Amino acid sequence: MKKTADKIMIAICMIFLCFFGIWIFAKPQSAFSAEENRVLSTFPRLSAYGVANGEFFEDIGNFFCDQFPMRSSFTAMKAKSELLLGRYENNGVIFGKGDYLMIRPRYENLNIFNSNIESVKSFCEKYTSEDTETAVFFAPRAVDVLVNYLPNGYSDTGSNVVWSIVNEKLPQAINANEDIRSCAGAGEYVWYKTDHHWTSLGAYECYEKVISCFGDVPISREILTKELVNDEFFGTVVSKSGLSDAAADEIFLLRYDNDEEYAVVNYDTGEIGNLFYFFEYLDVKDKYRVFLGGNCGRMGIYGKSSGEERETLMIIKDSFANSAAPFFAYNYDIEMYDLRYFDGRISEEISRIQPDKILILYGIDTAASDASLGLLGR
């Protein structure tokens, strides 16, 4: 009887594997996931070099993970089962208190991060010696600031080593982790529950810290007006978690008088506007693009209402800067570069623009996983 049951189970498994094994190649491959806002792995090109160094087999694994049929449904099923079993994590996403979903930081190695830090260090030394004031700010991760919302039993998996490296190699880097953590602990909405970005309030805390370190006066929080523009935002983290019934986020702006009287220039497209906020993106999946319209290689923001001469701040950034830029524009004209999309040379841009100040504003996770900061020396 047991042998018969075993044979039936084996047959079911074989049918399952054959069915999905054929389906994964028969169905069209998706190159991009709108839900997760990321590029998906497709079938890798076979090469002797890739087989020899193991990259081909790693890419095959990524292909099966990303292109598996009904992937979202299986991820959702697993997420529900983890919750029912009393576990607090699924697919690298931590189920925190208060409906917060947080990506668990994991770094296989820190080669990219160490290389990026060395590039930033050399860059700052070069331009500081040329009397251009430079500052570095690494935006934290959700687990760094939402400590009151972490589930019982959560433990760091060694990912905090990135902050130790920053403290050792870039002690001058500006850090607002404690400030944002304090706001979150007081119940303030500084971080999205379903996305990896900070809210406008979290971005303001960054701005206030940086401006103070520059020796300038930040715009007072008391004169900012909170404007709720969307209450149905589901970010990339909820997609990764597999939860289908997560609580929606709110997107709010912190606005000041005459903030619509700036020239906002997207040099990639040639588009020129007068407002920091692109409200048309509130109708798409990636609603975070309401801030400056999303990422582009080069953007400029220039004040034009007062006629007074303003200092120029160059911001070298990732997406965390998009929601902070409207605050910095209150104090400076801005030349903003995203090295992930900009194909020019930053050194030539600095020579041309002659900025008064330079700010590198990157998410610490981006710095640990993306080699674009290595282009600073180009």
C-alpha positions in Angstrom: 0.0 0.0 0.0 2.8 2.4 0.9 4.6 1.6 -2.3 1.5 2.4 -4.3 1.1 5.7 -2.5 4.8 6.5 -3.1 4.4 5.8 -6.8 1.3 8.0 -7.1 3.2 10.8 -5.3 6.2 10.4 -7.7 3.9 10.4 -10.7 2.1 13.6 -9.5 5.5 15.3 -9.0 6.7 14.2 -12.4 3.5 15.5 -14.1 3.9 18.8 -12.2 7.5 19.2 -13.2 6.9 18.3 -16.8 3.9 20.6 -17.1 5.6 23.6 -15.6 8.9 22.8 -17.3 7.2 23.0 -20.7 5.0 26.0 -19.7 8.0 28.1 -18.6 9.5 27.9 -22.1 6.2 28.0 -24.0 4.9 31.2 -22.5 6.2 34.6 -23.6 9.1 35.8 -21.4 8.5 39.0 -19.4 11.4 41.4 -19.5 10.0 43.7 -16.8 7.8 43.4 -13.7 5.6 46.5 -13.3 4.5 45.3 -9.8 8.1 45.0 -8.6 9.4 47.8 -10.8 12.4 45.8 -11.8 14.0 44.1 -14.8 13.4 40.3 -14.9 16.0 37.7 -15.8 15.5 36.1 -19.2 17.1 32.9 -20.6 20.9 33.5 -20.6 23.2 33.2 -23.6 25.2 30.0 -23.5 29.0 30.5 -23.6 32.0 28.5 -22.6 33.2 31.3 -20.4 29.8 31.5 -18.6 29.7 27.7 -18.0 33.3 27.7 -16.8 32.9 30.4 -14.2 29.5 29.4 -13.1 27.7 32.6 -14.3 25.5 30.6 -16.7 24.1 28.3 -14.0 23.5 31.3 -11.7 21.7 33.1 -14.5 19.6 29.9 -15.2 18.5 29.9 -11.6 17.5 33.5 -11.8 15.6 32.8 -15.0 13.5 30.1 -13.5 12.8 32.2 -10.4 11.7 35.2 -12.4 9.9 33.5 -15.3 8.1 30.7 -13.4 4.5 30.4 -14.4 2.0 31.8 -11.9 4.9 33.2 -9.9 2.8 35.9 -8.2 0.1 33.4 -7.2 2.7 31.0 -5.7 4.5 33.8 -3.9 1.1 35.0 -2.4 0.3 31.4 -1.3 3.7 31.1 0.4 3.3 34.5 2.1 0.0 33.4 3.6 1.3 30.1 4.8 4.3 31.9 6.5 1.9 34.2 8.3 -0.3 31.3 9.4 2.7 29.5 10.8 3.6 32.5 12.8 6.7 33.4 10.8 7.5 37.0 10.1 9.3 36.8 6.7 8.7 35.7 3.1 10.8 36.1 0.0 13.2 38.4 1.8 10.5 40.7 3.1 9.9 41.2 6.8 6.3 41.5 8.1 6.7 44.2 10.6 4.2 45.7 13.1 1.7 48.3 12.1 1.5 46.8 8.5 5.1 47.8 7.7 6.8 45.6 5.2 10.6 45.9 5.1 13.2 44.3 2.9 15.8 42.3 4.8 19.2 43.5 3.7 21.5 40.7 2.5 24.8 41.2 0.9 26.6 38.2 -0.7 29.8 40.2 -0.7 30.8 43.9 -0.3 33.2 44.3 -3.1 30.9 46.7 -5.0 30.2 48.7 -1.8 33.9 49.0 -0.8 34.8 50.0 -4.4 32.0 52.7 -4.3 33.2 54.0 -1.0 36.7 54.4 -2.2 35.4 56.2 -5.3 33.4 58.6 -3.1 36.3 59.2 -0.8 38.7 60.0 -3.7 36.1 62.3 -5.3 35.5 64.2 -2.1 39.2 64.6 -1.4 39.8 66.0 -4.9 37.0 68.6 -4.9 37.4 69.6 -1.3 41.1 70.3 -2.0 39.8 72.6 -4.8 37.7 74.5 -2.4 34.3 73.0 -3.5 32.3 72.1 -0.4 31.3 68.4 -0.7 28.9 66.3 1.4 27.9 62.6 1.4 24.6 61.3 2.7 23.6 57.7 2.5 19.8 57.2 2.9 19.1 54.4 5.4 17.1 51.2 5.0 13.7 50.6 6.6 15.2 48.3 9.1 17.6 51.0 10.2 14.9 53.5 11.2 11.7 51.4 11.9 13.2 49.6 14.8 9.9 50.0 16.8 8.1 48.2 14.1 10.4 45.2 13.7 8.8 41.9 14.7 9.8 40.2 17.9 12.7 37.9 17.3 14.2 39.9 14.4 18.0 39.7 14.3 20.5 41.5 12.0 22.2 39.1 9.6 25.4 41.1 9.5 24.1 43.7 7.1 24.9 46.6 9.5 28.6 46.1 8.4 27.9 48.7 5.6 27.5 51.4 8.2 30.7 50.3 9.9 32.5 50.7 6.6 31.1 54.2 6.1 32.0 55.2 9.6 35.6 53.9 9.1 36.3 55.1 5.6 34.0 58.2 5.3 33.7 59.6 8.8 32.6 62.9 7.3 29.4 61.4 5.8 26.2 62.9 7.2 24.0 60.5 9.0 20.3 61.2 9.9 19.4 57.6 10.9 18.9 58.6 14.5 16.8 61.7 13.5 14.5 59.6 11.3 14.4 56.8 13.8 13.3 59.2 16.5 10.5 60.5 14.3 9.3 57.0 13.4 9.4 56.1 17.1 7.2 59.1 17.8 4.6 57.7 15.4 5.4 60.1 12.5 5.0 58.8 9.0 8.6 59.0 7.7 8.7 55.8 5.7 6.3 54.1 3.3 4.8 50.8 4.6 4.9 49.1 1.3 7.9 50.7 -0.5 11.6 51.0 0.2 11.6 54.8 0.0 11.2 57.5 2.7 8.1 59.7 2.6 8.3 63.5 2.1 8.7 63.8 5.9 11.7 61.4 5.9 13.2 63.3 3.0 12.7 66.6 4.9 14.7 65.1 7.8 17.6 64.4 5.4 17.4 67.9 3.9 17.4 69.6 7.3 20.4 67.6 8.4 22.4 68.3 5.2 21.5 72.0 5.1 22.6 72.5 8.7 25.9 70.8 7.9 26.4 73.1 5.0 25.9 76.0 7.4 22.8 77.3 5.7 19.3 77.8 7.1 16.7 75.1 6.2 13.1 76.0 5.5 11.1 75.7 8.7 8.9 72.6 8.9 6.2 74.8 10.5 5.6 76.7 7.3 5.3 73.6 5.1 1.8 72.6 4.1 0.9 68.9 4.0 -1.0 67.9 0.9 -2.4 64.4 0.6 -2.4 63.4 -3.1 -3.0 59.7 -3.0 -4.1 57.0 -0.5 -3.9 53.9 -2.7 -0.1 53.5 -3.1 1.3 50.0 -3.1 5.1 50.1 -3.5 7.6 47.5 -4.8 8.1 45.8 -1.4 4.5 44.6 -1.2 4.9 43.1 -4.6 8.0 41.2 -3.5 6.3 40.1 -0.3 3.5 38.3 -2.0 0.8 39.7 0.2 -2.4 40.5 -1.7 -4.2 42.3 1.2 -1.5 44.7 2.4 -2.6 48.1 3.7 -2.2 50.9 1.2 0.2 53.8 1.7 -0.6 57.5 1.5 1.5 59.8 -0.6 1.6 63.3 0.7 3.6 66.4 -0.2 5.1 69.0 2.0 4.8 72.2 0.0 5.8 75.8 0.5 4.6 79.1 -1.0 5.5 79.6 -4.6 6.9 76.1 -5.1 5.3 76.1 -8.5 7.5 79.0 -9.7 10.6 77.1 -10.5 12.0 75.9 -13.8 12.3 72.2 -13.7 14.3 70.9 -16.7 14.6 67.3 -17.8 17.7 67.4 -20.0 17.2 63.8 -21.2 13.8 64.7 -22.8 14.0 68.4 -23.1 10.9 68.8 -21.1 10.6 72.0 -19.1 8.0 72.5 -16.3 7.2 74.7 -13.4 6.4 72.2 -10.6 8.4 69.5 -8.8 5.4 67.2 -8.8 4.1 65.2 -11.8 0.6 64.3 -10.8 -0.2 62.2 -13.8 2.0 59.4 -12.3 -0.5 59.0 -9.5 -2.6 57.0 -12.0 0.2 54.4 -12.7 1.7 51.6 -10.6 4.9 53.4 -9.8 3.3 56.4 -8.0 6.6 57.4 -6.4 7.3 59.0 -9.9 5.1 61.9 -8.7 8.4 63.3 -7.4 10.2 64.9 -10.4 8.7 62.4 -12.8 11.0 59.6 -11.8 14.7 59.1 -12.6 16.6 60.6 -15.4 20.3 61.1 -16.2 20.3 64.9 -15.7 17.9 67.4 -14.4 18.1 71.1 -13.5 15.9 73.0 -11.0 16.2 76.8 -11.1 14.5 79.5 -9.1 13.1 82.3 -11.1 10.7 84.3 -9.0 13.0 86.6 -6.9 15.7 87.5 -9.3 18.4 87.1 -6.6 21.6 85.3 -7.3 21.5 81.8 -5.8 24.2 79.3 -5.1 24.4 76.1 -7.2 24.2 72.7 -5.6 25.2 69.7 -7.6 23.4 66.5 -6.4 24.7 63.1 -7.5 21.9 60.8 -6.6 19.6 57.8 -6.8 15.8 57.8 -6.4 15.9 58.8 -2.7 16.8 62.4 -3.8 13.7 62.8 -5.9 11.5 63.6 -2.9 14.2 65.6 -1.2 15.1 67.9 -4.1 12.0 70.2 -3.7 13.4 71.2 -0.3 16.9 71.8 -1.5 15.5 73.9 -4.3 14.3 76.4 -1.7 18.0 77.2 -0.9 19.8 76.5 -4.2 19.7 76.2 -7.9 20.2 72.5 -8.5 22.1 70.5 -11.1 21.2 66.8 -10.5 22.8 63.7 -12.0 21.9 60.1 -11.7 25.0 58.1 -12.7 22.9 55.0 -13.5 21.4 56.9 -16.5 23.9 59.7 -17.2 26.5 58.8 -19.8 28.7 61.9 -19.6 31.6 62.7 -17.4 30.9 64.2 -14.0 34.4 65.9 -14.0 33.5 67.8 -17.2 30.1 68.8 -15.8 31.7 70.2 -12.6 34.2 72.2 -14.7 31.4 73.5 -16.8 28.9 74.3 -14.0 31.3 75.3 -11.3 28.9 74.4 -8.4 29.3 76.0 -5.1 28.5 72.8 -3.3 28.3 69.1 -4.2 26.1 66.5 -2.5 26.2 62.8 -3.0 22.8 61.4 -1.9 22.5 57.7 -2.4 20.5 54.9 -0.7 22.9 52.7 1.2 21.4 49.7 -0.5 22.0 51.2 -3.9 25.6 51.9 -3.0 26.0 48.3 -1.9 24.5 46.7 -5.0 25.1 49.1 -7.9 28.5 50.0 -9.3 27.5 53.4 -10.7 29.3 55.4 -8.0 32.5 54.0 -9.5 31.9 56.4 -12.4 32.6 59.5 -10.2 36.3 59.3 -11.3 35.4 59.3 -15.0 
